[in-house]
């Protein structure tokens, strides 16, 4: 999710009103409506509950008296994460990496200061924040930027040589779980190809480069990563086709080549227990592919197509997240002059599978059994 503020009227009429749209996703034989009228919550036909209150708006502050770096927005919020009763948001303020922490009263307080960050002359922004056994990790580009914190309030540059090791990465993302922390980097190589640059740390103090991520030939890029109880799973592309990678220790990765559209990649990932959902679309190199989705019941070792019914051609899924009951996704479609934004949620399909953290495959065929749509949702027409 990304919010950018470049002028006082940042919530203009184009973003005040979201369009009516329906996206249907079929997972494990179930077709479930993802999106309804934006700003409302789907309710069962027999429900008499009143609609939830409107989302409370809050503001983010920048660095007081700080000059804006050329070409940088005043404020940009790129990611939000919660752990241990704390909520953090990351992005940039005046072109400098910025981290905000939510107070008990609900306001967002800027906890970073330019003097605590490495010197810079060009705009930088944090794109990911995550929490693990040793505390918080925030990463961004260019640079890249790698910051750590034990309490979410006091931040410093990451220990070791991780910043220098990722020095040529054009994009970075991160995840944290019981097995430690992983940072993904994407490096461009001669000829227009890409290679994946993956690093793992058990404690945010020492980092080890992963292997077995790139194929022996062609182009590989890991674009999103999530933590599991027993390791990590990442998604991206290899030679213009969707691909996934799994690991139990953070350093030795196994590549899974997925069937899917050409000139396509997976860009988003979210997990619930051992069930993984990933969405993607065009890689921007060819004619492109429409938005699509895949799911895994066993932590990323086996995958199946998920039918994604789009409200219009050219729909792009821009964000995917998980919660206790299911997933939530956001996207957009339309022309640059008339963009439409859609957002909605769906319950997870309760197909049999291994316990969270297990790497065992489910009983063949059982995960494909049809199930009735969850309460409050109707089947596709």
Order of alpha helices (4+ residues) and beta strands (2+ residues): beta-alpha-beta-beta-beta-beta-beta-beta-beta-beta-beta-beta-alpha-beta-beta-beta-beta-beta-beta-beta-beta-beta-beta-beta-beta-beta-beta-beta
